[in-house]
Amino acid sequence: MSTFSKSLSTYSKAYSGSLTELAGKVQLSRPSLYDALSGKSIPRPETLERILKVLDLPEKSSEELKKEHQVSTSLSSRKKRMEFMQRKEAFAQEVGSYLLNKGLEVSYVSSSEEPDLIVRTGKQRVPLLALPLIHDYSKTLGALMIAMFEYSSSKGYVCLPKLNTADRRKSPAFEQYGVKIIPFKTLPKILDKS
């Protein structure tokens, strides 16, 4: 079950009415709503909007749920996976250019099994993953730890455009392995301190 489905299920359990009543107000069949809550399906954005309106969640909770929905749907088809890979490549180029402009020594890695960028700091080579968003935290951590081992680095970074609540929540688990999840524009400051 995805993070999105778990969150949606948790919020719907707090709904004061029955599942049948919720389904009626959202204009879905009860089985369709149940499939969305159990992770068997992902609702369309307009259906999610109706669900959020009926659940009457605080704005912050609604925004988090929308972000989780975006993550869940971003790899749901071949076309979306290709679009994500194009966004990822463009973002890696943006991060690399930014770091080069800040005077850092950066190498691009061409293999999909490797980190996106390597930054040299002194004698150490630090692997970076540049991601528009994190789909799977455990796979991301594993990939970066393998790269850290291969480059004999004690640290690694997952660079994002900006952090969301889920990223902040997962960050302590990453940090115990020497990996930080950061907005990419903070990397030059962090590397200066180390």
N, C-alpha and C positions, 0 to 999 in steps of 0.2 A: 504494500500500500504506500502510495506516495505521501510526502509531507503535506501536500495540498489536500488530499483525500482525508488524511487524519485530522487536519485542522478543521476542514469543513464538517466532518462528522462530530467533532468536539463541540463546535459552535451550534450545530443543529440539535444536539442533545440538551443544550441549555434553553432551547426554544420551549415556551410554556405549553404549546399545543401538541397534538399528536403528529406523527409522521404523515398520516393521511391528510390531516389539515394543512400541514406545511406544503405537501405536494400540491394540494388544490390551490393554495394561494400563489404558488410559484408557477402554476399552469403546467405541471408535469404529472405524468402517471406516477403512482407510488413506486412501481418497480424501477422506473427511470431514475427517480430520486434516490432510491436505495442503491442502485448501481453507482451513482455519483458519490454517495457517502462511503461506499465500501471499496472504492478504487477500481471498480470494473470498467467505469467510463469516466471521461472528463467532460464536464459540461461546456457548452459553447460560451463565449464571453457574455452574450446577451442573456443567457440562462443564469449565469453566475450573478449578473447584475440584479436579476429578479430575486434570486435567493438572498443576496445581501440586503436588498430592500426589505424583504419580509422578515429576515432575522434582526434587522435594525441594530447592526453592530456599531461600536464606536468607529470613528473614521480610521484610527490607527490600525485596528484589527481588520477592517475592510481592505485597507491598502496592503497589509501583509498577505492577506488571502489572495488578493489580485496578483501580487508578485509571485506567490507560490504557484498560482494558476499559470502564469506566464512561463515559469520554469517547466511545469508539467507538460504544457502543450508545445514547447519550443522544439522538441525532438520527436513529436508524435507521427511524423510522416517522413518519407524520403526527401521530399522537397524541403520540409522544414529543417531537417538535419543538414542538407546542403547549404541552406540559407544561414544556419548557425555557423557552419564551418567557414563560410565567407566572412561573416561578421567577426569570427574569432581571428582569422588571418588579418583582417583589416585592423582589428584592435591590437594585435601583436605588433604590427607595423607602427601604429600610433604610439604604443608604449616604447618601442625601440627608438623611434625618432625623438621622443620626449627625453629619454635618458641620454641619448647622444648629444642633444642640445644642452643638457646639463653637465656635459663634460665627462660622462661615464664611458668606460670601454665596454661595448656591447657586441655580442655575436648572435646572429640569428641561426637557429637550428632548423634544418630542412625536413627531418624525419618526423612523422606523426607520433612515433613512439618516444620522442625526446621532449624535453621542455621546450617552450617557445623561444626563450632567450637565455643567454648566459651573460652575467655581468661579472667582470673581473674587478675585484677589490683587493689591492695588494697582490699577494700570491694566491689568493683563493678565487675559485670560480664558483659563482652562486647561480643556481638554476632558478628560472622564473617561469611560471605559467601565466599567460595573459588571457583571461577569460571574460567575455561580456557578462556572464553569470555562471554560477556553479550549479550543475545539474545533480551531481552525485558527490557528496562530500568525501565519502570513504575512498572512492576511486581517485579523486583529485589528490587526496593526501597520499595514497599509495604511489601514484605516478611521480609525485614530487619527491617522496622518500627514496624511490629507486634512482631518480636523477641525482639526488644528493649523494647517494652511495657511489654512483658511477663517477661523479666529479669530485669525490672526496671532500664534500662541503658539509659543514656543520649547520648550515642554514639554507632555507629556500623560501620563496615568496610566491603567493598566489595574488596576482595583481588584477584588480577589478576596477571598473569605472567609478563605482562608489559601493559602499557596504550597505546591506540591508540587515534587518533584524536577525534573520537566520544566520547570516555570515558572522555577525557579532556573537551569536549564541555558540556557534561551532568553533570560534577562534581559540578559546582556551585549550580545547582538545588538540588542535593543530600545534599550538605553541609548545606543548610538552614534547614534541618531536623536532623542534627547531624550525617549524614552518609558521609563517605569519600570513594571514589574509589581510591585505591592505588595499586602500585606494592607490592606484599607481602613482599619482602625483606626490605621494608622501615618501616614495622609495629613496630619492636622493638624500633627504634628511636622515632617514633611517640608516642608510649606508655610511653617511658621514660620521654618525655616532659610533659605528662599529669598527 
